[in-house]
Amino acid sequence: FGSRRIFTISVLLFILVASLCGMARTFPQVIVFRAIQVLGAGGVIPVSITVVGDIYSLEERGRIQGVFSGVWAISSLVGPAAGGLISDLLSWRWVFYFNLPFGVASLILLHMFLREEDDNRSDRKLDLLGTLSLTASIALLLLALQEGTELWGWGDARTGAMIVGAGGGLLFFLWQETRAPEPMLPLQLFQNRVIAAASLGGFLMGTVLFCAAAFVPMFTQGVLGGTAIDAGMTLAPMSIGWPIASTTSGWFLARKGYRPFILAGAILAFSGCFLLAAADPAMGRGPIMLAMFLLGLGLGFLSTPYLLSVQNAVPRHHRGVATSSVQFFRTIGGSISVAALGALLNGHLAQRLPGAVDPNLALNPATRGEIPVDLLTNLTDALAGGLGKVYTAMAILAAVGIGVAFLFPGGSAQSHAYPEKD
C-alpha cells in the first residue's frame, strides 16, 4: 500500500493514542490505550527501516542502517533514564505527551522529502487469518507465562490449556501461511540460510536486550537501593556501546562480510551477560555498568549485520516483509523471554518470602525507609538471588547465540545479496 501511507497512518495512530494515555484516569485505561498505541509503533519501526533500504544502494545500506541502529539504540536505551527524570520532575503523563512533537515532525519531514515509486496495487489481499492466529497464539503464551504461572502455577490445568492453545494457534498459523495468496510471513524466505540464521539470532538478541532493560533496573533499585534515575543511568553504558559498534560494523560490512561482526557481537553479548550473572551487590554499580557496556557493544555488532543480511537477501517487493520479520523475531524473543524469566523470578521470590510480603516495596525509595531492617535484608537478598538466576539464564541464551553465529554463512556481503536490476 506504499510506505508513506502506512507510515502516516501508524504515526497518527501512535501520537493520538499517546495523548489518550496521558489523559487516562484509571490503570485499565492505560493498558487499553497502550494496546492500541503499539499497533502504531508496530508500523512505524519496520516501515522506517524499509524506506532506508529502498532509497540507498547495497553499498550504502550498511553505513546508513548502522547509523539508524545507533539512533534507535540511543533513544530506546536512554528512554528509561529520561522517563525516570520526567516522572520525578513533572509527571508520568508527560512521558506520553513528549511523543507528540516528534511524531508531528516526522510526518512533516516524510511528506516533504520522500518520493516513492507508484507501484502499489489495489488487489492486495491481507492475510488477516494468519495475523489473528499468530496474535492469539502469542497472547495465550504470554498470558500463560506471566499470569498463569503466578496465579495458578505451572501444573494447573488452566495454565496448561493456555500453553496448548498457544501451540495449536502457532500450528494453524504455519498451515495458513502455506496457503495464503499473500502470506503475512512467507515461509519460503526461511529456506535461505542467511534469513533463517538471522531470524534465530535476532530472536536470541531480543531475549538479551529486553531482559537487560527489564531486570537490570530492578537490581539497581531493589538490591542496591537506587532511584528510578539511578536505574536508568545503569543502562546508559549500553547506549554508548551500541552506536559505536553498529556504526563501525555498518562501515566495514561490505568489505569484511557479516559473519566476523556477528561472531564478535555474540561473544561480547555473552561476556556482558556473564558479568551480570557474576555481579556481587557489595561491589556496587561498577560491574553492572561494565556489563551493560559490553552488552551494548555486542548488540550493536549483531543488529546491523542481522538486518542488512536479510534486507539484501530478498528482492525489493519482499523487503518490507523481510524487514518486518527481523523486528518481529527480535520483539517476540524479548516478550517471551521477559515473561518466562519473570515467572522464574516470581517463583524464586515466592519460595524465599512470606506470602504477605510484597517484593515491590524494595523497588520504591519512598517505601524502603518504612520497611523493618530485617525484612528489608530478606527482600534484597531474595531479589539478588532471583535476579542472579535470571542473569544466568540470559548468559546461557547468549551462549546459544554464539553457536548461531557459527551457523551464519561466511563470505562477502555481496555474495549473499539478491541480484539487483539496474
N, C-alpha and C positions, 0 to 999 in steps of 0.2 A: 504493500500500500504506500510505500515511499517513506524514507527515513524522516524527512522533515515533518510530514503529517503525524507520524506516530510519536515523534519526539515532542511535538507541540501538545498533543493530547495528554501525553504522560506527564509533562511538566505542569500543565494546567491542573490536572488531577492532583498532583503531588502538593502544589502550593495551596490549592483550595482546601484540601483536607488538612494540611498543616495548620492553617488558620483555625479550622474547626477543633483540632487537637488543643490548640492554645486556649480556646474558649470553653473547653469541656468542663462540666460541673461535677461529674462523677467518674470514678475509675473505670467502670464498664464502658462509658462513653469514649474514654481514651483508647481502650482496647479496640472497640469497633472502628473508630476513625483511623487508628494505626493500621488495621487490617485492610482498609480501603486505600490508605496512603501508600502502602507497599506495592500496590498494583501500579501506581505511577512510577515509583522508584524502579520497579522491575522492567519498565520500558525505557527509562532514561539511560541506565548504565550500559546495557548491551548496544542500544542504538548509537550512543555516543562513540563507543569503540568501533562499531561497524563503519560509521561515517569516516573515521580516521583511516580505516583500512581501505575504503573506497577511493579517497581523494589523494592518497600517496602511493608511490610505486613500491615494488617489492624491496628495493634497496633502501628506501627512505622509511619504511614502516617500522623497522627495528628502533631507529633513533626516536621517532615520534611516539610510538607506543611505550617506549621506555620512559619518556618524559611524562606521558599520561599516567603510567603506572605509578610514578613517583608522586604526581599530584594527587592521585586517588589515595595513596598511602598516607601522605601528609594530612590530607583533610579528614580521612576516616580515623586516623590514629591520634591526631591532635584533638579530635572531637570530644573524647572523654574529658580531657583537661579543660577544654573550652566550655563543655557542658557543666562541669563542676563549678567553674568560675561564674558562669551565667546564673546557675541556680543559687549560688551563695550570695551573689551581689544583687541580682534582680529577682527572678522567679523562674521556676521550671517552665512556665508558659512561654518565656522568651526563647527557649531552645527551639520551639516550633516557629515562632514569629520571624526569627532570623533567616529562615528559608525563603521568605517571600521576595526580598530584593534580589537575591541570587537567581531565583527561578525566573523572574521577570527579565533580568539582564541577559540570561542565557537565551531566552526566546527572541529578544530583540537582535542579538548577535547572529543567531541562526538564520533568521529571516532576512537579515541584511546581506549575509555573505555566502550562504550555502546554495549552490546551484546543482541540482542532480538531474540525471537523465530521466526522461519521461518514458520509463519502461514499465510502469505499473499496469496491472491487468485488473479488469473489473470482474473476472471469473474466478477470483481466488476462493478456495474452499478451506475455511478454517477448520482445523482438527479439534473441534470442541469436545468430542467424546474422549480423545486422548488427553486433552488438557484437564478435563474434570476428573478422569480416573486417576491421573497422576497426582493431582491436588488432593483428592480424597485419600489416596494411599499414604502420601507423606504426612497429611494431617493426622490420620489414625496412628501412624508410627510415633509421631512427636507427642501426641496425647498419651499414648501408652507409656512412653519413656518418662515424660515429665509429670504427668498427673497420676496415671495408673499405678506406677511403682511406689509413689508416695502415699496415695490414698488407700490402695488395696494390697500392694505388694506384688512381687513377680509371679507368685504361684496362684493368684486369684484368677478365676475364670474370665472376669471382665477384662483384665489386662491381657490375658492370652487371646481373647476374642478380638481385641483391637489389633494385636500383632498379626493374627491370622488374616484379619480383614485387610491390613496393610499389604501383606504378601499377595493376597488374592487380587487386590487392586493393581499392584505392580505387574502381575502376570497378565491381567486384562489389558493394561496399558501397552505392554510389549506386543501382545497379539494385535491390538488396534493399530499400532504403528506399522505393522506389516501389511495392512490392508487399506489404510487411509490414502486417498489420492495425493494429498499434500500433508504428510505427517508432521506433527509438531517437532519431532526429533527423529529424522531419517536414520534408521538403524544401519543402513549400508555405509554411512560415514565411518562407523567404528570398525569396518573391515580394514581401514587404513591404520597401520601400526602406529603412526605418528599421533593420530587423533585418539586412538584407544589408550596409548600410554599417557598422553597429555591429560585426558579426562580422568584417569585413575590418579595421576599425580596431582591434578587440580583438586580432586576430592580430598586427598590427604592434606594438601596445602590448606584447604579451607578448615579442616579439623584443627590444625595447629593455630591458624590465625584467629579463628573465632574463640577457641578455648583460651588463648592467651588474653584476648580482650575481655573475656567474661570472668576468668578465675584469677588472673594476676592482681587486678584491683582489690579483689576480696582478701588476698593475702596482705596487701598494703594496709587496708582498713581494719580488717578483723584480727590479724595476727600482730602486725606492727603498730596498730593504733593510729594510723594516719587519717587525714581528712579526705573528702572527695577530690580536692585539688591534688593532694599527695598521690592519690591513686591514679589520677590522670597523668601526672608527671612521671610515674613509674613506667608508663607505656611510651613516654616521649622518645627514649633511645631507639625504639623500633621505627619511629617515623623519621629518624635520622639515617639509620642504616638502609632502610628500604629504598628511598630515592637514589642514594649513592649506587646501590647495586643494580637497580632496574635501569638507570640511565647508562651505567657502564656496560651492562650486557646488551642494551639496545644498540650502542655504538659499534660493538665488535661481533654481533651475531652473524652478520652476513659474511664476515671473514673467518670466524672460528667455528661456526656451526652451533647448534642448540645444545648438544649433549654435555660439553665441558661446563657450561654455566648451570645446567640442571643438576649435574653431579655436585658441583661446588655448593649450590644453594641447598641441596638436600643434606649435605654434611654439616653446613653451618646451622641449618634449622635444627638438626639433631643435637648439635653442640649446645644451642640455646636451651632446648628442652631438657637436656641432661643437667645443665647448670641449675635450672629451675627445680628439678627433682632433688638435687643435692643441696639446695639452699638451706642454710641454718638461720632461723629467726634472730639468733643472737648477733649475727653479722650485719643486720640492718638491711637497707635497701640497695647497697652497692652491688652484691652479686645478682640481685634480681634485675637491676638496670643493665648490667653487663650481658645477662642472658637475653634481655629484650633487644639489645643492640645486635647481638649475633643472630637472633631470630629475624630481625628486620633485614639484615644483610642476606640471610638465606632466602627469605620470602621474596625479596627484591630480585635475586638471581633466578628464582623459579618463575615469577609471574610473567615477565616479558617473553621468555622462550616458550612457555606453555601456550600463551595467547598467540604469538606470532606464528608458531609452527602450525597451529590449527587454521588460522586465517589464510596462510599461504598454501595450505594443502588442498583447498577446495576452490571450485570455480566461483565467480563473482555472485551468481544467483544463490549460492549456498552460504555465502559469507555471513549473512545475518544470523541464520540458524546455527552455524558453527560457532560464531562468537557468543551467541546466547548460551550454547551448551557449555562453553568454558565457564561462564559466570554461574550457570546452573549447578554444575558439579561442585564448584568451589563453595557456593552458598549452601547447597543441600548437605555437603560434607560437614560444614560448620554447624548447621542447625541440628543435624542428627547427633554429632559428637558432643555438642554442648548439652543436649538433652540427656544423652547416655551418661556422660561424666558427671552431670548434675545429679542424676539418680545415684551414681556411685558415691558422690559426696554426701547426699542426703542419707543414704544407708549407713555410712560411717558415723555421721553425727547422731543418727537415731540410736546406734549401739553405744555411743560414748556419753550421751547426755540424757538426763531425765526427760520424760515426755513433756513436762510443763515448761521446759527451758527453751526459749526462742533464740537460736544462734544469731539471728539478725540483730539482736541487741548489741552484739560486739562490733557490728559494722558501722553503727551510728555514733559519732563522737558525742552527741548530746545525751545518749543513754548509757554510754560506757561508764561515765562517772557515777551513775546511780547503782551499778552492779556491785555486790559484795566482792571483795578481793579474791576469795577462794573460788567463787563461782566464775568470775572473770578469767581466772587462770585456767579453770577447766574448759571454758568456752574457747579460749585462744589455743590451748593445746589440742582440743578436738578439731578445730578448724585447720591448724597446722598439719595434723596427721591426715585429715581428709584431703586437703589440697595437695599434700605430698603424693597421695595415691593418684590424684588427677594428673599431676605433672609427670609421674612415672608412666601413666598411660599415654600421655602426649609424646613422651620420648620414644615409646615403643612404636607408635604410629609414624613418628618422624623417621625411625629406623627403617620401617617398611618403605617410606618414601625414597630412601637411598637405593633399595632394591629396584623400585620402579625406574629410577634414574638410569640404572644399568640396562633396563629393558628398552629404553628410548633409543631408536636407531641412530647410529653415528653418521658422519658425513657432513657436507656443507649444507647451509640453509637452502641454497639454490637446488640441490639435488632432491629435496623433498617438496619443492614448490609445484603447484599445479601450473601447467604451461599457460601463460597469459598471451592473449592475442593483441597485436598492435592496434 
